[in-house]
Amino acid sequence: MNNQSKGAMESTISNALTQFEKEHLGRGPKEARAYIIQDMVLIRLKGVLTPAEENLVTHEGGAHLIKDIRTRLIESSRPLLEKILKETTGCNVISMHTDISSRTGERIFVFILDINLEKNLAR
């Protein structure tokens, strides 16, 4: 297990997901914040839409298209995301949930881990 504090690990996770977004989706978020809550890691990314996506969302069906494409991109990158979380936290990912808001340009990730990471970090 990593010897980082909870806050330091949350910062490491935020940085890792920002780097993932930059390298694999072509653009990083304007802001990222991770929260470790028991056996969950919640990550909130703000400002993830590209200018083209922000324009597309104003057209009929654009929001649905953006959500569909972004969901497919993330699902295809799931093994990499799970590897990032394993390397960062030392925990295995049991499940991953994500959604993106075409209205606010925010993406949320929730990773369910195989242990109560918050409890382990408190030791």
C-alpha positions, 0 to 999 in steps of 0.5 A: 500500500502506498504511504501517501496521505488521502489528500496527496493520493486524491491529487495524484489521481486527479493528475493521472486522469487529467493526463489520460484525458490529454493523451487519449482524448486530445484535450485535458479538463480545465479542472479536475478533483478526485475524492476517496470515499470508502471503497470508491473514487469519485472524479469530477472533471470540469471543462472537458468539451472541445469548442467543436463539441460545445457548438455541436451541442446546440444542434438537434441530436448533438448532445446525444451524439457527444454522449454516445461518442464519449461513452464509447471512447471511455469504454474502449479505454477502460483497461487503461483507466483500471491500470491507472487506478491500480498503479495509483491506489494499489487497488483493483477496480471492481466497476467503473461508472461515468457520465458526461454533461453536454450542458455543463461540460463536466464528466464524472467517473466513479470507480468501485475498488476491491478494498476500503481505501479511505480506511486504509489511508487513515491508518 
